[in-house]
Amino acid sequence: MLLMLPVSTRTGAGASLVDALFTSTSATCLTGLIVTDTPVYWSGFGQGVILALIQVGGLGIMTMASLVGLLLANRIGLKARLNTAAEARASGLGDVRSVVIGVVRVSLLFEAVIAAALTARFALGYDHTPLRALWLGVFHSISAFNNAGFALYSDNMIGFAEDPWICLPLMIAVIAGGLGFPVLFEIGRRVRKNRSNYDSRRWSLHTRLTTVMTAILLAVGFGSVLALEWFGTLQHHGLGSKLLIAAFQGVMPRTAGFNSVDYAQMDDATLLITDVLMFIGGGSGGTAGGIKVTTFAVLLVVIIAEVRGEKSVTVFDRRIDPRLQRQALTVAAIGIALVVVPTVLLLAGTTFDLNALLFEVTSAFATVGLSTGITAALPLWGQLLLIVLMYLGRIGPITLVSALAARQRSRRYELPTERPFIG
């Protein structure tokens, strides 16, 4: 409703219902896909509404993800509270107020530090006025930490592709927001308690899986972009710029929609690898979307254990509960369905090719915001489909895992075992 007001657009005509709904959904769900040019179409008031939606949406999603275990713990028996809280990615069994305050404090701290760095660069390096530099710094800082990917430049971050003073702060904010608050809380708590004798081996399994898998995926993203685009979109850049751009684009599938090169010009292999990275997403209980890195990690160690012929699934000297394995498989399978079905529908109803549509749908489901530029060209029903997909992609994994964690049924009998042929 706010974006439909005449004051929200530069022309004073007000946005259409679909444009306003798409933009508000993309901002609240921290996606970043757009059907209008943000700096050109929206006025300062409209941009402020978008920024507020990103901030409120980010705090709301992060708080919900951090508290869901606490809420579940009040609905189930004491016997299962700790396991349920861990499965639901809660930061602990403390009170609601402390979790909410912790989320807000950490968010504002990261956003303030990144905003200060960006503001200084915009003011000193690009001759913006102090107020304009501050607005650019604050907007892009909040957009980055919340993994939203909205930018106040028509070409997103392409104009700053070779500027490390802009790209590096954005990368740090995206990674921090994508790790998830349970991880940030635990690392901060253990650093404060063991400053002189800090040992990452004391981290919880969730934190270790998240940090290790995130590092691996960042390396995969960096290496694939660098190798596949060396003679493509990176060919006209020097060595240092190639490394910076590859690192920047390796971070963004975590799931922020900033881009410092044109994805429409990228190789199909790069787009496919980016599809996979976007689908996996970032850490649980944070601003990132996707099925989450812990879900992918659990599925990976299940496969390794099965190949080795081991009876139990173990990682970092801990055994993964079979019920958690089934939950990870369920989340991944439903995620695949939410990508495949809309892609098929759009492929049948539009003239765009498979690579572009798969990229767009995966970006919407994983709430990434990266695009090959076809969002605005999609038909009305296609944009409405992406709106639904962004919403499901943002709240779906949290809701699904919460329901699976709280739903426990035990049969008083066992049926006979039989083995169908596999493979």
C-alpha angles and dihedrals in degrees: 000000000000092000090051091060115106090238090063095068131059092231092053091230097110126236123280119254093254095046092048093045093047093048095045092048091048091049097044093045089047093237110128101210111140137194093189132045102262100211094038103040103035123064124223089271091050091049089050090053090051091049091049090050090051092050096044092042091049095049091044095050093043093048092047092049092048095046100041092091091051091052091048091048089061092054101048135054124285090245093068100035100101094045092047093048091051093047091049091051097243118165092229143307095281124122124293094244095060092050093049093047090048092052092049094046095049092045094051092044094054093041093050094049094047091044091053092052093047093044091054091050095047091049099043101031103037103029096240119159114259093254093047091047090049092051092049092047095048095044096049093041093055091042091051100045091047090048090236100133097207111148135189092225125083092226091044107224098337090109090059097044093121097038111098091185088067101032099046097054090048090050092050091050093048093049093046093049091044095054092069132236097266087061095044092047093050095046091048093046094050093045090055093048098043107029094144097040107030116171122178089200087077091063119113118261091253093055094045093048092047097048096042095045092044090053091049093049092047089053091048091050093048094046096046095049092046094048100039097040099039091104093026127053091351098050096098094051129087123247096266092048092048090054092047094048093046090050092047093050091043089059099045097071084067077088115281123117101221116126131186094187132042109267090199087068096048125110117265090240090057091050092050093051089047088052090058093046092048092049091053091047125173141303127319120258093026141090097279125101133207127082088303130249093260091057090051092045092053091050090048095053090045089057092047092050092049093049089051091048094238120160095217132038113237135175130172090001092303130110119232113227112241090231090058089050090056091048091053091049091049094051092047094047094049089046091054090050091051089055101040099047097051090043091055091047093050092043090054095044103041139046097237119115126252097255094055094044095045089050092049095047094046090049090052095046093046090043091234105133099212111138143176087221102264099111097096091043094057117106119258094262090050092054090048088051090054090049090056091044093052090051094048092044092054102044100020103081093043093048094044096050091044091054092046092048093050096042111083123163124175121194120217091217140040125224123225116279121242130171120221118201113273119202 
